[in-house]
Amino acid sequence: GEVVGKEIRVEGYTLAAPTGLGVGEVTITIRPEDISLASKETRGAWSGTVQHVMDLGAYQTVLVSVAHLNLKMMLDKSHTLLEGETVWLKPKRYLVYYQDNSPAEVASAPQPLGV
């Protein structure tokens, strides 16, 4: 991604940037359990296509293609997703790695700034 002002631009979507982060290229990491399903109307939700669903007993792992990114998310069994289905996602927490490779965590369900 790229930091521009108070946001990070990632494949046409934006996330809130941590305070004090300089302008430039960054790497974003999002753990599978830190991505949740959202409605299409959710501000800043990311649109993607379900590529694969793997049943792992108490939960399922879902691979979703968002633009040129492949995101893995973990869901409980109350959700039924089908391969090829369009879904809307919202990162709840993520790490931002800047030039010195020190991570800055953005947590507590930040509100993405928009699409």
Steps between C-alpha positions, in 0.01 A plus 500: 500500500589865491456759775338821379409743777300322770418196291662197342396415145490130420380377160240776466383480862607709798578431864570740785874562541660485845585839652842633408555275200698667221403509134614208286472128440390269782419133543166408656436168675155383605449179700214277376310540828518880465285515188122495535210487259326832437197614309531671163381821665779498762719803448846392389408135446719311255330302223643159415426162347506177698767276346498208744322390820663242728302339783723464806252364752392780734579768243577545132784668317397706199735627227369822344644682199487879543638685196850345460514379862411163647369532855440211736230533765364277773125474555278299729263247347198732518612650166444312176718629218532352154796513265449777243273699732562874548556596863577824684779506758623735768843474664461534879871522581819512294871563526680763295871452429681817397852542358681393820282186521367595844130409514231746603175332601161644411241328718161524666303471179615820327262641245658478153481839336327396180530345159 
